[in-house]
Amino acid sequence: MAASSEKSTGHKTTKHSDRALVIEARSIDYVPLSERHGRLLDQVTIWFPGGAQLLSLATGAIGIGLGLNLAWTLIGLLIGTILGTLPCAAHATQGPTLGLPQMVQSRPQFGRLGALFIWLMAIMVYWGYIVLGVNLLGATAEHLQLASFTPSGIIVGFLCIVLAAFGYRWLHAAQRYTAIIMLVILAIFALGIVFISGLPAEQIQLSGTFIFTPFLMVVVASLAYQLTWAFFVSDYSRYMPADTSSKSIIFCTASGLGVGVFSYMAVGAVGAALFPQQDILTALHNSGDLIISGFGAFLLIGGAIGLLTLSAMCVYGGALTLITAADSITTLSLTRALRIKAVLAIGISATIAGVLLPNDFIETTFYTVLTVLAYLMGPWTSVNLVDYFIVRKGRYSVMEIFNPNGMYGNWNWRGIMAYLIAFISMLPFMYLPFWQGPVAQYLDGIDFAFFVGIPVGAIAYWIFCRSLDLKAELALIASADKNLESSTQ
């Protein structure tokens, strides 16, 4: 919280204005109404290039590798993208309402200490995406013969750290320019692919080509990929005006994220269908060259730029979550310097890991890593959204969220139990190289875990919250937050 809120929350920050400073000064503290800014279009441009990047290629190619044809792969990708985008985009409205980054909002559901596992899991997701980004961008630079793998990865990590250190405004600006680049590249690819006659007829035939198990795996993979973005959605909407329409911001976020992710997953699927024997980068390169000689390199470079800025967003979100976790153990002074230190810790460690991994890591391990991360976060998103939209209906005390002795407590059994029940309910349905649940084995590898765990977590949390005294809580909120704006200037 801001300097004058130290009495209420134990936090201490310096007065500042995001508009006047080049480097963002705020971290996980509340954004006062006087600093709110932005347009709904910003939510489209931040998420469209975030989805239209190289990691999406690997998800798009999964179906072709499993023996599914292009037509059914695209249908499966579309279904999974829609199913994953809707809950993910719903988190966007929490930013303008609360003026807080995403993960600190878990304190009311799980408690100040009870949410530590959730934050650790979120940090793993952020960190994992940065590692994958550094690794894939290094491999891409080597593929294009621009530079060798390790130096490229180090440069990528450095650029991510710089963007994340400058913060919210710089990341939004970078994504706006990247969105323009990606729109042009994708338009050329989409128009060009229509005139390509290289696709075998069986790749675009629907009748008699459906295979259920790989089709469901494609749906689950694209759903899982999309769900892992839920951890940082409101990080990039928290500066929006408080009166921003919930429906509008959800629609804009869903449009940007859904179209961006699906477009590059589709590009990956087309590349894999055209060149099934090649690795994903080579397949994409060659499919682009079929349209215009040399265009394949631009297709890769465009996706690389999108992945670079997404990785920077993950460094930023990971730093905010690291601060949130540390602040729950011991109250911190939420300064600019603290945020930059957290950015350095997340960025440097992930860069080192990314360059140490083999440069074919994305081809061999991506699906497993992606699925595990999504298994861990699925129950969280159901608990968080049910609490926000159904139980508390967006009514929280910002001051109490930061109060070590506040109304939300250190441990909230409702959120913790709902999460555990949801995760345990998923175990029989999971199908991974190191764990095959009995139901998944019986169904020959079909994975229904998400379709079980997410509703189970939501229902369990709703039932547990029936005993919550919301009237008393609302009275405390009114008292605690009556001087919120004046105390955060």
C-alpha positions as semicolon CSV with decimal commas, in nm:
position;residue;x (nm);y (nm);z (nm)
1;M;0,000;0,000;0,000
2;A;0,104;0,360;-0,020
3;A;0,300;0,552;0,241
4;S;0,005;0,682;0,438
5;S;-0,147;0,334;0,462
6;E;0,139;0,204;0,672
7;K;-0,068;0,235;0,988
8;S;-0,340;0,011;0,850
9;T;-0,139;-0,247;0,662
10;G;0,220;-0,232;0,778
11;H;0,332;-0,152;0,424
12;K;0,538;0,145;0,327
13;T;0,584;0,287;-0,020
14;T;0,687;0,623;-0,154
15;K;0,441;0,859;-0,320
16;H;0,455;0,838;-0,695
17;S;0,265;0,878;-1,019
18;D;0,287;0,615;-1,290
19;R;0,232;0,884;-1,548
20;A;0,542;1,079;-1,444
21;L;0,794;0,799;-1,399
22;V;0,958;0,593;-1,671
23;I;1,000;0,288;-1,450
24;E;0,678;0,168;-1,287
25;A;0,684;0,236;-0,914
26;R;0,395;0,019;-0,796
27;S;0,414;-0,353;-0,743
28;I;0,136;-0,546;-0,569
29;D;-0,011;-0,242;-0,393
30;Y;-0,346;-0,087;-0,477
31;V;-0,371;0,141;-0,781
32;P;-0,569;0,450;-0,672
33;L;-0,840;0,591;-0,895
34;S;-0,626;0,895;-0,976
35;E;-0,375;0,671;-1,154
36;R;-0,625;0,467;-1,355
37;H;-0,598;0,489;-1,731
38;G;-0,630;0,282;-2,045
39;R;-0,876;0,172;-2,312
40;L;-1,062;-0,151;-2,369
41;L;-0,861;-0,193;-2,690
42;D;-0,552;-0,226;-2,470
43;Q;-0,685;-0,562;-2,349
44;V;-0,706;-0,682;-2,709
45;T;-0,356;-0,566;-2,800
46;I;-0,191;-0,698;-2,483
47;W;-0,331;-1,050;-2,532
48;F;-0,348;-1,094;-2,910
49;P;0,031;-1,101;-2,966
50;G;0,069;-1,278;-2,632
51;G;-0,118;-1,568;-2,790
52;A;0,019;-1,538;-3,143
53;Q;0,369;-1,660;-3,065
54;L;0,594;-1,961;-3,104
55;L;0,479;-2,162;-2,800
56;S;0,132;-2,177;-2,953
57;L;0,283;-2,355;-3,255
58;A;0,380;-2,654;-3,045
59;T;0,027;-2,690;-2,906
60;G;-0,119;-2,661;-3,255
61;A;0,104;-2,936;-3,391
62;I;0,010;-3,192;-3,124
63;G;-0,292;-3,330;-3,313
64;I;-0,099;-3,392;-3,635
65;G;0,168;-3,576;-3,438
66;L;-0,101;-3,798;-3,285
67;G;-0,238;-3,899;-3,625
68;L;-0,533;-3,660;-3,643
69;N;-0,584;-3,480;-3,972
70;L;-0,573;-3,101;-4,009
71;A;-0,949;-3,044;-4,025
72;W;-1,024;-3,227;-3,700
73;T;-0,714;-3,081;-3,536
74;L;-0,839;-2,729;-3,607
75;I;-1,185;-2,812;-3,472
76;G;-1,034;-2,959;-3,155
77;L;-0,809;-2,656;-3,112
78;L;-1,105;-2,422;-3,154
79;I;-1,315;-2,605;-2,893
80;G;-1,030;-2,616;-2,642
81;T;-0,945;-2,251;-2,702
82;I;-1,303;-2,141;-2,639
83;L;-1,334;-2,354;-2,324
84;G;-1,006;-2,220;-2,187
85;T;-1,052;-1,859;-2,293
86;L;-1,385;-1,797;-2,119
87;P;-1,272;-1,858;-1,758
88;C;-0,935;-1,702;-1,830
89;A;-1,086;-1,380;-1,964
90;A;-1,331;-1,362;-1,673
91;H;-1,038;-1,272;-1,446
92;A;-0,989;-0,947;-1,641
93;T;-1,275;-0,772;-1,464
94;Q;-1,103;-0,821;-1,128
95;G;-0,832;-0,571;-1,222
96;P;-1,048;-0,257;-1,260
97;T;-1,271;-0,355;-0,968
98;L;-0,995;-0,416;-0,715
99;G;-0,697;-0,230;-0,860
100;L;-0,474;-0,522;-0,764
101;P;-0,261;-0,777;-0,950
102;Q;-0,407;-1,124;-0,995
103;M;-0,244;-1,345;-0,737
104;V;-0,270;-1,123;-0,428
105;Q;-0,646;-1,159;-0,475
106;S;-0,617;-1,521;-0,360
107;R;-0,580;-1,415;0,004
108;P;-0,957;-1,393;0,067
109;Q;-1,012;-1,747;-0,068
110;F;-0,713;-1,926;0,085
111;G;-0,582;-1,699;0,360
112;R;-0,258;-1,507;0,385
113;L;-0,051;-1,820;0,451
114;G;-0,290;-2,073;0,301
115;A;-0,235;-1,921;-0,043
116;L;0,142;-1,980;-0,031
117;F;0,105;-2,305;-0,223
118;I;-0,108;-2,130;-0,485
119;W;0,158;-1,863;-0,528
120;L;0,436;-2,122;-0,545
121;M;0,239;-2,298;-0,817
122;A;0,186;-1,969;-1,002
123;I;0,558;-1,888;-0,982
124;M;0,629;-2,232;-1,130
125;V;0,395;-2,155;-1,420
126;Y;0,550;-1,814;-1,483
127;W;0,902;-1,947;-1,445
128;G;0,827;-2,247;-1,666
129;Y;0,695;-2,027;-1,945
130;I;1,003;-1,804;-1,930
131;V;1,229;-2,110;-1,945
132;L;1,035;-2,245;-2,243
133;G;1,043;-1,902;-2,408
134;V;1,418;-1,857;-2,366
135;N;1,478;-2,212;-2,486
136;L;1,257;-2,186;-2,794
137;L;1,379;-1,839;-2,889
138;G;1,738;-1,957;-2,864
139;A;1,656;-2,254;-3,085
140;T;1,476;-2,024;-3,332
141;A;1,774;-1,787;-3,360
142;E;2,000;-2,086;-3,420
143;H;1,757;-2,228;-3,678
144;L;1,756;-1,896;-3,867
145;Q;2,137;-1,883;-3,835
146;L;2,116;-1,546;-3,663
147;A;2,318;-1,656;-3,361
148;S;2,402;-1,970;-3,166
149;F;2,164;-2,111;-2,907
150;T;2,321;-2,001;-2,577
151;P;2,406;-1,636;-2,658
152;S;2,060;-1,595;-2,812
153;G;1,893;-1,725;-2,499
154;I;2,095;-1,490;-2,281
155;I;2,003;-1,189;-2,497
156;V;1,636;-1,290;-2,482
157;G;1,651;-1,315;-2,103
158;F;1,814;-0,972;-2,079
159;L;1,547;-0,809;-2,297
160;C;1,270;-0,974;-2,093
161;I;1,419;-0,842;-1,771
162;V;1,449;-0,488;-1,911
163;L;1,087;-0,481;-2,031
164;A;0,958;-0,628;-1,704
165;A;1,162;-0,381;-1,499
166;F;1,013;-0,083;-1,683
167;G;0,675;-0,240;-1,614
168;Y;0,310;-0,205;-1,701
169;R;0,313;0,081;-1,952
170;W;0,613;-0,050;-2,142
171;L;0,468;-0,399;-2,170
172;H;0,139;-0,264;-2,302
173;A;0,326;-0,044;-2,552
174;A;0,545;-0,333;-2,670
175;Q;0,238;-0,549;-2,725
176;R;0,059;-0,278;-2,925
177;Y;0,342;-0,263;-3,178
178;T;0,378;-0,642;-3,178
179;A;0,005;-0,678;-3,246
180;I;0,039;-0,476;-3,567
181;I;0,330;-0,691;-3,684
182;M;0,143;-1,013;-3,610
183;L;-0,176;-0,896;-3,782
184;V;0,016;-0,832;-4,105
185;I;0,206;-1,161;-4,089
186;L;-0,104;-1,369;-4,010
187;A;-0,308;-1,199;-4,282
188;I;-0,043;-1,285;-4,542
189;F;-0,024;-1,644;-4,417
190;A;-0,403;-1,691;-4,409
191;L;-0,449;-1,553;-4,760
192;G;-0,152;-1,741;-4,896
193;I;-0,244;-2,077;-4,750
194;V;-0,576;-2,071;-4,937
195;F;-0,387;-2,089;-5,266
196;I;-0,149;-2,364;-5,160
197;S;-0,230;-2,696;-5,321
198;G;0,025;-2,889;-5,114
199;L;-0,217;-3,007;-4,847
200;P;-0,315;-3,371;-4,903
201;A;-0,690;-3,421;-4,951
202;E;-0,715;-3,643;-4,643
203;Q;-0,587;-3,354;-4,428
204;I;-0,894;-3,140;-4,497
205;Q;-1,154;-3,416;-4,514
206;L;-1,403;-3,444;-4,225
207;S;-1,594;-3,758;-4,323
208;G;-1,439;-4,083;-4,206
209;T;-1,127;-3,923;-4,056
210;F;-1,235;-3,860;-3,696
211;I;-1,029;-4,033;-3,424
212;F;-1,171;-3,974;-3,077
213;T;-0,868;-4,016;-2,846
214;P;-0,627;-3,780;-3,026
215;F;-0,913;-3,537;-3,086
216;L;-0,984;-3,516;-2,713
217;M;-0,612;-3,482;-2,643
218;V;-0,605;-3,179;-2,875
219;V;-0,905;-3,027;-2,695
220;V;-0,741;-3,085;-2,355
221;A;-0,402;-2,954;-2,472
222;S;-0,546;-2,629;-2,607
223;L;-0,771;-2,593;-2,302
224;A;-0,476;-2,650;-2,069
225;Y;-0,258;-2,409;-2,263
226;Q;-0,519;-2,136;-2,237
227;L;-0,597;-2,195;-1,869
228;T;-0,235;-2,143;-1,765
229;W;-0,273;-1,777;-1,862
230;A;-0,532;-1,711;-1,592
231;F;-0,265;-1,635;-1,332
232;F;-0,180;-1,293;-1,472
233;V;-0,485;-1,161;-1,653
234;S;-0,574;-0,884;-1,405
235;D;-0,208;-0,784;-1,375
236;Y;-0,265;-0,608;-1,708
237;S;-0,609;-0,464;-1,635
238;R;-0,556;-0,329;-1,282
239;Y;-0,478;0,024;-1,404
240;M;-0,804;0,040;-1,601
241;P;-1,074;0,281;-1,473
242;A;-1,287;0,133;-1,195
243;D;-1,608;0,191;-1,392
244;T;-1,491;-0,024;-1,684
245;S;-1,774;-0,250;-1,801
246;S;-1,721;-0,608;-1,684
247;K;-1,882;-0,755;-1,995
248;S;-1,678;-0,533;-2,226
249;I;-1,341;-0,606;-2,067
250;I;-1,411;-0,980;-2,059
251;F;-1,513;-0,968;-2,426
252;C;-1,204;-0,770;-2,529
253;T;-0,970;-0,995;-2,331
254;A;-1,133;-1,308;-2,472
255;S;-1,116;-1,169;-2,826
256;G;-0,749;-1,083;-2,807
257;L;-0,640;-1,395;-2,625
258;G;-0,864;-1,641;-2,808
259;V;-0,794;-1,515;-3,160
260;G;-0,422;-1,476;-3,091
261;V;-0,376;-1,823;-2,946
262;F;-0,595;-2,001;-3,200
263;S;-0,434;-1,825;-3,497
264;Y;-0,082;-1,940;-3,417
265;M;-0,195;-2,285;-3,306
266;A;-0,362;-2,312;-3,647
267;V;-0,039;-2,201;-3,814
268;G;0,146;-2,473;-3,625
269;A;-0,111;-2,734;-3,728
270;V;-0,087;-2,632;-4,095
271;G;0,291;-2,646;-4,085
272;A;0,287;-2,990;-3,926
273;A;0,032;-3,114;-4,181
274;L;0,239;-2,987;-4,474
275;F;0,570;-3,118;-4,339
276;P;0,486;-3,396;-4,090
277;Q;0,840;-3,537;-4,079
278;Q;1,005;-3,211;-3,978
279;D;1,043;-3,038;-3,643
280;I;0,796;-2,758;-3,577
281;L;1,035;-2,469;-3,652
282;T;1,148;-2,617;-3,983
283;A;0,789;-2,703;-4,077
284;L;0,676;-2,348;-4,008
285;H;0,970;-2,203;-4,199
286;N;0,901;-2,419;-4,503
287;S;0,524;-2,361;-4,499
288;G;0,584;-1,986;-4,500
289;D;0,823;-2,019;-4,793
290;L;0,551;-2,199;-4,989
291;I;0,354;-1,874;-4,986
292;I;0,636;-1,630;-5,065
293;S;1,003;-1,716;-5,085
294;G;1,163;-1,593;-4,763
295;F;0,832;-1,542;-4,583
296;G;0,898;-1,840;-4,356
297;A;1,172;-1,645;-4,180
298;F;0,934;-1,354;-4,117
299;L;0,674;-1,599;-3,983
300;L;0,929;-1,729;-3,733
301;I;1,058;-1,383;-3,643
302;G;0,705;-1,252;-3,585
303;G;0,625;-1,543;-3,356
304;A;0,958;-1,490;-3,182
305;I;0,878;-1,125;-3,109
306;G;0,542;-1,230;-2,964
307;L;0,713;-1,491;-2,746
308;L;0,974;-1,241;-2,631
309;T;0,711;-0,995;-2,509
310;L;0,503;-1,276;-2,354
311;S;0,812;-1,399;-2,168
312;A;0,867;-1,044;-2,041
313;M;0,506;-1,042;-1,919
314;C;0,577;-1,367;-1,735
315;V;0,886;-1,216;-1,571
316;Y;0,671;-0,923;-1,458
317;G;0,387;-1,142;-1,330
318;G;0,628;-1,385;-1,167
319;A;0,796;-1,098;-0,983
320;L;0,461;-0,968;-0,854
321;T;0,368;-1,316;-0,733
322;L;0,706;-1,366;-0,566
323;I;0,655;-1,038;-0,379
324;T;0,302;-1,145;-0,283
325;A;0,432;-1,471;-0,135
326;A;0,720;-1,306;0,051
327;D;0,491;-1,033;0,185
328;S;0,263;-1,299;0,332
329;I;0,550;-1,434;0,539
330;T;0,689;-1,098;0,649
331;T;0,541;-0,756;0,573
332;L;0,746;-0,579;0,306
333;S;0,794;-0,221;0,194
334;L;0,643;-0,228;-0,154
335;T;0,898;-0,014;-0,334
336;R;1,013;0,010;-0,693
337;A;1,349;-0,136;-0,592
338;L;1,181;-0,443;-0,442
339;R;0,991;-0,510;-0,764
340;I;1,308;-0,478;-0,973
341;K;1,493;-0,719;-0,740
342;A;1,211;-0,970;-0,784
343;V;1,224;-0,920;-1,162
344;L;1,598;-0,994;-1,156
345;A;1,551;-1,307;-0,943
346;I;1,283;-1,453;-1,169
347;G;1,441;-1,343;-1,497
348;I;1,800;-1,446;-1,432
349;S;1,717;-1,788;-1,285
350;A;1,478;-1,873;-1,571
351;T;1,726;-1,757;-1,834
352;I;1,997;-1,981;-1,691
353;A;1,760;-2,278;-1,689
354;G;1,642;-2,201;-2,042
355;V;1,990;-2,202;-2,194
356;L;2,092;-2,515;-2,002
357;L;1,802;-2,722;-2,135
358;P;1,856;-2,906;-2,465
359;N;1,739;-2,703;-2,763
360;D;1,491;-2,975;-2,864
361;F;1,316;-2,955;-2,525
362;I;1,005;-2,798;-2,676
363;E;0,965;-3,094;-2,913
364;T;1,007;-3,365;-2,652
365;T;0,862;-3,241;-2,323
366;F;0,632;-2,946;-2,386
367;Y;0,298;-3,131;-2,374
368;T;0,378;-3,297;-2,041
369;V;0,499;-2,975;-1,878
370;L;0,197;-2,785;-2,008
371;T;-0,051;-3,043;-1,881
372;V;0,104;-3,065;-1,533
373;L;0,098;-2,687;-1,495
374;A;-0,264;-2,674;-1,601
375;Y;-0,360;-2,958;-1,364
376;L;-0,222;-2,751;-1,078
377;M;-0,398;-2,429;-1,168
378;G;-0,739;-2,555;-1,282
379;P;-0,884;-2,589;-0,929
380;W;-0,750;-2,243;-0,837
381;T;-0,928;-2,065;-1,120
382;S;-1,259;-2,231;-1,033
383;V;-1,230;-2,131;-0,665
384;N;-1,120;-1,777;-0,750
385;L;-1,396;-1,714;-1,003
386;V;-1,674;-1,864;-0,790
387;D;-1,563;-1,647;-0,499
388;Y;-1,555;-1,332;-0,713
389;F;-1,870;-1,377;-0,922
390;I;-2,100;-1,589;-0,703
391;V;-1,998;-1,575;-0,336
392;R;-1,860;-1,226;-0,271
393;K;-1,974;-1,070;-0,600
394;G;-1,662;-0,858;-0,633
395;R;-1,689;-0,704;-0,286
396;Y;-1,358;-0,718;-0,099
397;S;-1,162;-0,497;0,137
398;V;-0,838;-0,391;-0,027
399;M;-0,699;-0,269;0,305
400;E;-0,779;-0,599;0,475
401;I;-0,618;-0,800;0,195
402;F;-0,291;-0,635;0,300
403;N;-0,356;-0,642;0,675
404;P;-0,149;-0,918;0,844
405;N;-0,414;-0,943;1,117
406;G;-0,709;-0,874;0,893
407;M;-1,050;-1,025;0,832
408;Y;-0,931;-1,278;0,573
409;G;-0,698;-1,451;0,819
410;N;-0,390;-1,663;0,763
411;W;-0,572;-1,983;0,668
412;N;-0,908;-2,019;0,495
413;W;-1,016;-2,380;0,511
414;R;-1,287;-2,326;0,248
415;G;-1,051;-2,249;-0,038
416;I;-0,787;-2,498;0,072
417;M;-1,033;-2,786;0,106
418;A;-1,207;-2,704;-0,223
419;Y;-0,871;-2,701;-0,402
420;L;-0,763;-3,033;-0,249
421;I;-1,096;-3,200;-0,326
422;A;-1,081;-3,077;-0,685
423;F;-0,724;-3,193;-0,737
424;I;-0,787;-3,535;-0,581
425;S;-1,096;-3,578;-0,798
426;M;-0,876;-3,525;-1,105
427;L;-0,622;-3,798;-1,020
428;P;-0,818;-4,098;-1,158
429;F;-0,869;-3,913;-1,488
430;M;-0,512;-3,789;-1,543
431;Y;-0,295;-3,940;-1,813
432;L;0,074;-3,852;-1,802
433;P;0,396;-4,042;-1,877
434;F;0,461;-4,083;-1,503
435;W;0,098;-4,122;-1,386
436;Q;-0,195;-4,292;-1,553
437;G;-0,515;-4,274;-1,352
438;P;-0,734;-4,587;-1,350
439;V;-1,020;-4,420;-1,539
440;A;-0,781;-4,278;-1,800
441;Q;-0,625;-4,623;-1,845
442;Y;-0,968;-4,781;-1,886
443;L;-1,049;-4,520;-2,152
444;D;-0,725;-4,595;-2,341
445;G;-0,553;-4,270;-2,250
446;I;-0,846;-4,031;-2,276
447;D;-0,794;-3,752;-2,021
448;F;-1,109;-3,602;-1,866
449;A;-0,933;-3,454;-1,562
450;F;-1,009;-3,089;-1,637
451;F;-1,375;-3,157;-1,703
452;V;-1,399;-3,316;-1,358
453;G;-1,171;-3,105;-1,139
454;I;-1,284;-2,758;-1,237
455;P;-1,659;-2,807;-1,169
456;V;-1,586;-3,014;-0,856
457;G;-1,370;-2,732;-0,716
458;A;-1,632;-2,472;-0,799
459;I;-1,919;-2,666;-0,641
460;A;-1,717;-2,760;-0,331
461;Y;-1,615;-2,400;-0,268
462;W;-1,969;-2,273;-0,317
463;I;-2,101;-2,529;-0,065
464;F;-1,832;-2,444;0,190
465;C;-1,910;-2,072;0,159
466;R;-2,275;-2,122;0,252
467;S;-2,167;-2,071;0,613
468;L;-1,980;-1,746;0,539
469;D;-2,129;-1,441;0,714
470;L;-2,129;-1,202;0,417
471;K;-2,335;-0,933;0,592
472;A;-2,078;-0,899;0,868
473;E;-1,803;-0,902;0,609
474;L;-1,966;-0,620;0,410
475;A;-1,987;-0,406;0,723
476;L;-1,617;-0,460;0,789
477;I;-1,533;-0,376;0,426
478;A;-1,717;-0,043;0,447
479;S;-1,530;0,048;0,764
480;A;-1,186;-0,071;0,655
481;D;-1,189;0,090;0,309
482;K;-1,360;0,420;0,386
483;N;-1,028;0,608;0,352
484;L;-0,877;0,385;0,083
485;E;-0,820;0,653;-0,180
486;S;-0,677;0,916;0,053
487;S;-0,442;0,664;0,212
488;T;-0,293;0,545;-0,118
489;Q;-0,205;0,875;-0,286
